[in-house]
């Protein structure tokens, strides 16, 4: 039961981000969108690995990695360079 609730929670994070982007409430390059996707897909990646669902593991694993890379890029671009 807990497992199902966590999986539904992870799915809702990804779906909320997607729906918010579709109705123009959130940009697909915003930190919030990327964090929701990263958290949701990472949660689903763990469950896919645990249950040996390899197609789902590939989809969610790549989704989590791409979202995380977007977060890193966004934060790096926002951080001002230190003058030397």
Secondary structure as GFF3:
##gff-version 3
##sequence-region A 1 84
A	DSSP	alpha_helix	2	22	.	.	.	ID=ss1
A	DSSP	alpha_helix	31	50	.	.	.	ID=ss2
A	DSSP	alpha_helix	54	78	.	.	.	ID=ss3
###
